[in-house]
Amino acid sequence: MEEFIDDIKETTEGYPVKNLKWNQLDNIIVGQVKCPILGRETFNEGYVVCQWRKNGSATNRFKGRDDLKLIINY
């Protein structure tokens, strides 16, 4: 999974992502996404911390947000 992390640049809706890391212990991807709903341009350029499952769907407080799903090609 770690070799595919560098290829992920955006979500299905085109929101940019950065600082993605594979957390092997919890079996999730951790990183930041530029969220148009919760992100503020005056704080961290609009990026918020997010977690994704191996299939690319968001977890925790972003659960059910299909616009934040990652495009994973593996």
Protein Blocks (a to p, Z undefined) as FASTA:
>chain_A
ZZmmmmpmbdfkopacehiacdfknopacdddddfklpcfkggnhpacddddfkopaehj
lgoiaklpccddZZ
